[in-house]
Amino acid sequence: MLSRVKKLEAALEQTDCDAVLVTNLKNIYYLTGFSGTEATVFISNNRRIFLTDSRYTLIAKGVVKGFDIVETRDALSEIAKIIANDKIETIGFDDEISYHYFRTLKELFSDYKLTAMTAFIENLRMIKDEEEIATIRKACQISDQAFLDVLEFIKPGQTTELQVMNFLDARMRQLGASGASFDFIIASGYRSAMPHGVASEKVIQTGETLTMDFGCYYNHYVSDMTRTIHVGHVTDEEREIYDIVLRSNQALIEVAKAGMSCIEFDQVPRKVINDAGYGQYFTHGIGHGIGLDIHEIPYFGKSSEPIEAGMVLTDEPGIYLDGKYGVRIEDDILITDTGCELLTLAPKELIVI
């Protein structure tokens, strides 16, 4: 974890801030390995302070390395006392805080300039280290296996979308996950045309498509995958739509690599769907970063910023025909200097159960 702290300190030197106050618990875990519900981190050029209350002091002492650990129920007041004589003018802070917290911050640090550091640590989190990559790879393996297992569970005319959701959640926990990484999208038949159709009590029927967008937490990191299957017979149109989405997904995997712009990352798979005449039915972005959160930067579309080696991104094209059905295929990919590594390995050929 100290390598991440040093990366933050190096980045801090490139800003106008003399110190940074970290309150986002995901960012704190990233820097320290601490996963409790109460913690504050303060880092300046001569201090690394980790503050928590008495519930977590012993845990912090066993986990957090390279920081002075302070037990307190009032972290901001404690920091103000500790740094009173330090040569600090500007303090940056996580921008996702409550208004009440911000007012307290302004009151206690009235002698300092306060600067909201939008996505400062989140930008550092975009590039995963080897430990993070290994953890995400394991999360993807768990999701892959759960997908194979749910195919045996689904019984047309009997199984509901909610039952599929609960099966996937329970199976991934059995395989080592700590929980679901988001509210699963389990949508069958006409509901599969809803890109974010969360699971309902609808019974899955023969002749329907079934889209399953799900993932898990493993050691704090997420997986995020989507597979669309068919239940019973498949029409020629359904086969065609599935093939277009699969080709779109594969087109990006074939060319994705470090240096590609975010807008190109979106355009490559979108062109496949546009050229097939279904562009108006692909209504969302191609993907996003994943890591400690299910949705992380970068996001794709209009940005000319390049993607970089070490990013873990989703590739999730879809076509949604309102009132009929929808198809989405989503993979997690690791960007490398020469291409990308596919992390979600569950089968993507058209599956009919």
VENDAWO-V545117 format. One record per pair of residues at least 6 apart in sequence whose C-alpha atoms are under 8 Angstrom apart, sorted by the first residue. I is the first residue (numbers start at 0). GAP is how many residues later the second one is. D is the distance in whole Angstrom. If there is no record, write none. Layout:
I;GAP;D
I;GAP;D
//
This chain:
0;29;7
0;30;6
0;31;6
0;32;7
0;64;8
1;29;7
1;30;7
1;63;7
1;64;7
3;26;8
3;27;6
4;26;6
4;27;8
6;117;8
7;113;7
7;116;7
8;34;8
8;35;8
8;36;8
11;6;7
11;7;7
11;8;8
15;74;7
16;72;8
16;73;5
16;74;6
16;75;6
16;98;8
17;26;6
17;27;7
17;70;6
17;71;7
17;72;5
17;73;6
17;74;8
18;23;7
18;24;6
18;25;4
18;26;7
18;69;7
18;71;7
18;72;5
18;73;6
19;22;6
19;23;5
19;24;7
19;71;5
19;72;5
19;73;6
20;19;7
20;20;6
20;21;5
20;22;7
20;70;7
20;71;6
20;72;5
20;73;7
21;6;7
21;18;6
21;19;5
21;20;6
21;71;6
21;72;6
22;16;7
22;17;5
22;18;7
22;70;8
22;71;6
23;70;7
23;72;8
24;10;7
24;11;8
24;12;7
24;13;8
24;14;7
25;9;8
25;266;7
25;267;8
26;94;7
26;95;7
27;6;7
27;7;8
27;11;8
27;12;7
27;13;7
28;6;6
29;95;8
31;31;7
31;32;5
31;33;7
32;30;6
32;31;6
33;26;7
33;29;6
33;30;7
35;20;7
37;14;6
37;15;7
37;18;8
38;11;7
38;12;6
38;13;5
38;14;8
39;10;6
39;11;5
39;12;7
39;35;7
40;7;7
40;8;6
40;9;5
40;10;6
41;6;6
41;7;5
41;8;7
41;37;8
42;6;6
46;20;8
47;18;7
47;19;5
47;20;6
48;18;5
48;19;5
48;20;6
48;21;7
49;17;6
49;18;6
49;19;5
49;20;6
50;18;6
50;19;5
50;20;6
50;21;7
50;24;6
51;17;8
51;18;7
51;19;5
51;20;6
51;21;7
51;23;7
52;18;5
52;19;5
52;20;5
53;17;6
53;18;7
53;19;8
56;12;8
56;13;8
56;14;6
59;9;7
60;8;7
71;6;7
75;29;7
75;32;7
76;31;7
79;28;7
79;29;7
87;24;8
88;22;8
88;23;5
88;24;6
89;22;6
89;23;5
89;24;6
89;25;7
90;21;7
90;22;6
90;23;5
90;24;6
91;22;6
91;23;5
91;24;6
91;25;6
92;21;7
92;22;6
92;23;5
92;24;6
93;22;6
93;23;6
93;24;7
93;25;8
93;26;8
94;21;5
94;22;6
94;23;6
94;24;8
105;8;8
121;174;8
121;175;7
122;174;7
124;166;8
125;163;7
125;165;8
125;170;8
125;171;7
125;172;7
125;184;8
125;185;6
125;186;8
126;181;7
126;182;7
126;183;5
126;184;5
126;185;8
127;163;8
127;182;5
127;183;6
127;184;7
128;181;7
131;89;8
131;159;8
134;83;7
134;84;7
134;86;7
135;82;7
135;85;6
135;86;6
135;87;6
135;155;7
136;206;6
136;207;8
137;80;7
138;38;7
138;76;8
138;77;6
138;78;7
138;79;5
138;82;7
138;83;6
138;84;5
139;75;8
139;82;8
139;83;5
139;84;8
139;192;8
139;203;6
139;204;5
139;205;8
140;202;8
140;203;7
140;204;8
141;30;6
141;33;6
141;34;7
141;35;7
141;74;8
142;29;7
142;71;8
142;72;6
142;73;7
142;80;7
142;82;8
142;201;8
143;200;6
143;201;6
143;202;5
144;201;7
145;22;6
145;25;6
145;26;6
146;21;7
146;199;7
147;198;7
149;14;7
149;17;7
149;18;7
150;202;7
152;11;8
153;10;7
154;49;8
155;47;8
155;48;6
155;49;5
155;50;6
155;75;7
156;46;6
156;47;6
156;48;5
156;49;7
157;45;6
157;46;7
157;47;8
158;44;6
158;45;6
159;40;7
159;41;6
159;42;5
159;43;4
159;44;6
160;25;6
160;26;7
160;27;7
160;38;5
160;39;5
160;40;6
160;41;6
160;42;6
160;43;7
161;24;8
161;37;5
161;38;5
161;39;6
161;40;8
163;22;7
164;19;7
164;21;7
164;34;7
167;46;8
168;10;7
168;11;6
168;47;8
171;7;8
171;44;7
172;6;6
175;42;7
176;39;6
176;40;6
176;41;5
176;42;8
177;38;7
177;39;6
177;40;6
177;41;7
178;37;6
178;38;5
178;39;8
179;34;8
179;35;6
179;36;4
179;37;6
180;33;8
180;34;5
180;35;4
180;36;5
180;41;6
180;42;7
180;43;8
180;113;6
181;32;7
181;33;7
181;34;8
181;112;7
182;15;7
182;31;8
183;14;6
183;15;7
183;28;7
183;29;6
183;30;5
183;31;8
184;11;6
184;12;5
184;13;4
184;14;6
184;26;7
184;27;6
184;28;5
184;29;7
185;6;8
185;11;7
185;12;6
185;13;5
185;14;8
185;24;7
185;25;6
185;26;5
185;27;6
186;7;8
186;10;6
186;11;7
186;12;6
186;13;8
186;23;6
186;24;5
186;25;7
187;14;8
187;16;6
187;20;6
187;21;6
187;22;4
187;23;6
187;137;8
188;15;8
188;16;8
188;19;5
188;20;5
188;21;6
188;135;7
188;136;5
189;132;7
189;133;5
189;134;5
189;135;5
189;136;8
190;6;6
190;132;8
190;134;7
190;135;8
191;17;7
191;18;6
191;19;6
191;128;7
191;133;5
191;134;5
191;135;7
192;126;8
192;127;5
192;128;6
192;129;5
192;130;7
192;131;7
192;132;5
192;133;4
192;134;7
193;126;7
193;128;8
193;132;7
194;125;7
194;131;8
203;6;8
204;26;7
205;25;5
205;26;5
205;27;7
206;23;7
206;24;5
206;25;5
206;26;5
206;27;7
207;22;6
207;23;5
207;24;7
207;117;8
208;19;7
208;20;6
208;21;4
208;22;6
208;116;7
208;117;7
208;118;8
209;18;5
209;19;5
209;20;6
209;21;7
210;15;7
210;16;6
210;17;4
210;18;7
210;115;8
210;116;7
210;117;7
211;14;5
211;15;5
211;16;6
212;11;7
212;12;6
212;13;4
212;14;7
212;117;8
213;9;8
213;10;6
213;11;6
213;12;6
214;7;7
214;8;5
214;9;4
214;10;6
215;6;5
215;7;5
215;8;7
216;6;7
219;72;6
220;70;5
220;71;5
220;72;7
221;68;7
221;69;6
221;70;6
221;71;7
221;72;6
222;67;8
222;71;8
222;109;7
223;66;8
223;70;7
223;90;8
223;106;8
223;107;7
223;108;7
224;104;8
224;105;5
224;106;5
224;107;7
224;119;7
225;90;8
225;102;7
225;103;5
225;104;4
225;105;7
226;101;7
226;102;5
226;103;7
226;121;7
227;99;6
227;100;6
227;101;6
228;121;7
228;122;5
228;123;6
228;124;8
229;120;8
229;121;6
229;122;5
229;123;6
230;121;6
230;122;5
231;120;6
231;121;6
232;119;8
233;118;8
238;111;8
240;78;7
240;86;7
241;85;6
241;108;7
243;28;7
243;29;6
243;32;7
244;28;7
244;72;6
244;73;6
244;74;7
244;82;7
244;83;7
244;84;7
245;83;7
245;102;8
246;25;7
247;20;8
247;21;4
247;22;7
247;23;8
247;24;5
247;25;7
247;69;7
248;20;6
248;66;6
248;67;7
248;68;6
248;80;7
248;81;7
249;19;8
250;17;7
250;18;6
250;21;8
251;13;7
251;16;6
251;17;6
251;63;7
252;62;8
252;80;8
252;87;7
252;89;8
253;85;8
253;86;8
254;84;7
255;9;7
255;79;7
255;83;6
255;84;6
256;50;8
256;51;8
256;52;7
256;78;6
256;79;6
256;80;6
256;81;6
256;82;4
256;83;6
257;48;7
257;49;5
257;50;5
257;51;5
257;77;6
257;78;6
257;79;5
257;80;7
257;81;7
258;47;5
258;48;6
258;49;6
258;78;8
259;46;5
259;47;6
260;42;7
260;43;5
260;44;5
260;45;4
260;46;6
261;36;8
261;37;7
261;38;5
261;39;6
261;40;7
261;41;5
261;42;6
261;43;6
261;44;6
261;45;6
262;37;6
262;38;5
262;39;5
262;40;6
262;41;6
264;21;8
264;35;7
264;36;8
265;19;7
265;20;5
265;21;8
265;34;6
265;35;6
266;34;8
268;17;8
268;48;7
269;9;7
269;12;8
269;16;8
269;47;7
270;8;8
272;6;5
272;9;8
273;6;8
277;41;7
280;37;8
280;38;5
280;39;5
280;40;7
281;35;7
281;36;6
281;37;5
281;38;7
282;35;8
282;36;8
282;37;8
284;15;6
284;16;7
284;32;8
285;14;7
285;28;8
285;29;6
285;30;5
285;31;6
286;12;7
286;13;7
286;26;7
286;27;5
286;28;5
286;29;6
287;7;6
287;8;6
287;9;6
287;10;6
287;11;5
287;12;7
287;25;6
287;26;6
287;27;8
288;6;6
288;7;5
288;8;5
288;9;6
288;10;7
288;22;7
288;23;6
288;24;4
288;25;6
289;6;5
289;7;8
289;22;6
289;23;6
289;24;7
290;21;7
297;9;8
306;28;8
307;27;7
307;28;7
307;29;8
308;25;8
308;26;5
308;27;4
308;28;6
309;24;6
309;25;6
309;26;6
310;23;6
310;24;5
311;20;7
311;21;6
311;22;5
311;23;6
312;19;6
312;20;5
312;21;7
312;22;8
313;16;7
313;17;6
313;18;5
313;19;6
314;14;8
314;15;5
314;16;5
314;17;6
314;18;7
315;12;7
315;13;5
315;14;4
315;15;7
316;11;6
316;12;6
316;13;7
317;8;7
317;9;5
317;10;4
317;11;7
318;7;6
318;8;5
318;9;7
319;6;4
319;7;6
328;19;8
330;11;7
330;12;7
330;13;6
331;10;6
331;11;5
331;12;6
332;7;6
332;8;6
332;9;5
332;10;5
332;11;7
333;6;5
333;7;5
333;8;7
333;9;7
334;6;7
//
